Structure formats: structure tokens, C-alpha cells
Amino acid sequence: MAGKILLTRGAWCPKTCAIVRREMLSNYLKFFDKVFKFLAVALIGLYRNILSPLKIALWGQSARCRFYPTCSNFAQLVFRRYAFPRAFYFSMRRILRCNPFWKRKSCRVKPDKRLLLP
């Protein structure tokens, strides 16, 4: 028995513990990603239903988005398709380009390559 380690029930193994910790961390990250994505989509929906019509009523047609689909619609699509950090990056990049100095443009959400069928 010299040189061999017997693992009995309840014994501690660093490799197993690391795997369990990694799986737990992965589950926590997935949970927080879903929560943040849900909050982001809810806030964008609130903006689209309440603030955007109010903005158009106050400042007229010049307050509309320059892009098609609109920035809020694009952000909702991106948050539904990608993980939170990537979706946040894409939506912020789009919102920062929505100004009078940028050309009007039509762009779409790129499909996730993992979801495409061969």
C-alpha cells in the first residue's frame, strides 16, 4: 500500500474539488448572465414604450433613431442572442454611433455561428 492513496467516502481530493468549484462558478456566471440580460431587455422595453414616444412628442421627428432597425430594437435582439458582456459592447457601440455626424445605415444582428446548421 505504500505510495498509493486510498480515497474513501468523504475523503478530500484536490482535483475533484477543483472540478466541483469550476462547475459551481460556471453555474453562478450563467445565472447572473441570465439575470442581467433579463434586466437589460426589461429596461430597453421600458424605454421603447414610455420614454421614446415622450421624446418624439417633445422634440418631433428629428428625435427618431437614424438606423434601421432602431438602436433599442437592435439592443434587444443582441441581448437575446449573445452573452451579457458581448451584448453590452455591441449595443453601446451602436448607441454611440447614433448621432448626426454618422451616416444613416441599415445593419442587422449577425447570427451566432454555433446556431447555424451545416
JONORLIN-V785435 format. One record per residue. N is the residue number from 1. D_CENTER is the distance of its C-alpha to the mean C-alpha in whole Angstrom. Layout:
# JONORLIN-V785435
n->N d_center->D_CENTER
n->N d_center->D_CENTER
This chain:
# JONORLIN-V785435
n->1 d_center->53
n->2 d_center->53
n->3 d_center->50
n->4 d_center->48
n->5 d_center->45
n->6 d_center->46
n->7 d_center->42
n->8 d_center->43
n->9 d_center->42
n->10 d_center->40
n->11 d_center->40
n->12 d_center->38
n->13 d_center->36
n->14 d_center->34
n->15 d_center->32
n->16 d_center->31
n->17 d_center->30
n->18 d_center->28
n->19 d_center->26
n->20 d_center->26
n->21 d_center->24
n->22 d_center->22
n->23 d_center->21
n->24 d_center->21
n->25 d_center->18
n->26 d_center->16
n->27 d_center->16
n->28 d_center->15
n->29 d_center->12
n->30 d_center->11
n->31 d_center->12
n->32 d_center->11
n->33 d_center->7
n->34 d_center->8
n->35 d_center->10
n->36 d_center->8
n->37 d_center->5
n->38 d_center->9
n->39 d_center->10
n->40 d_center->8
n->41 d_center->9
n->42 d_center->13
n->43 d_center->13
n->44 d_center->12
n->45 d_center->15
n->46 d_center->17
n->47 d_center->17
n->48 d_center->18
n->49 d_center->21
n->50 d_center->22
n->51 d_center->22
n->52 d_center->22
n->53 d_center->25
n->54 d_center->27
n->55 d_center->26
n->56 d_center->27
n->57 d_center->30
n->58 d_center->31
n->59 d_center->31
n->60 d_center->31
n->61 d_center->30
n->62 d_center->29
n->63 d_center->26
n->64 d_center->24
n->65 d_center->21
n->66 d_center->23
n->67 d_center->20
n->68 d_center->20
n->69 d_center->18
n->70 d_center->17
n->71 d_center->15
n->72 d_center->14
n->73 d_center->14
n->74 d_center->12
n->75 d_center->9
n->76 d_center->9
n->77 d_center->9
n->78 d_center->7
n->79 d_center->4
n->80 d_center->7
n->81 d_center->7
n->82 d_center->5
n->83 d_center->4
n->84 d_center->3
n->85 d_center->6
n->86 d_center->6
n->87 d_center->4
n->88 d_center->6
n->89 d_center->9
n->90 d_center->9
n->91 d_center->9
n->92 d_center->11
n->93 d_center->13
n->94 d_center->14
n->95 d_center->15
n->96 d_center->17
n->97 d_center->19
n->98 d_center->20
n->99 d_center->23
n->100 d_center->27
n->101 d_center->27
n->102 d_center->25
n->103 d_center->26
n->104 d_center->25
n->105 d_center->23
n->106 d_center->21
n->107 d_center->18
n->108 d_center->16
n->109 d_center->13
n->110 d_center->14
n->111 d_center->14
n->112 d_center->13
n->113 d_center->16
n->114 d_center->16
n->115 d_center->16
n->116 d_center->19
n->117 d_center->23
n->118 d_center->25
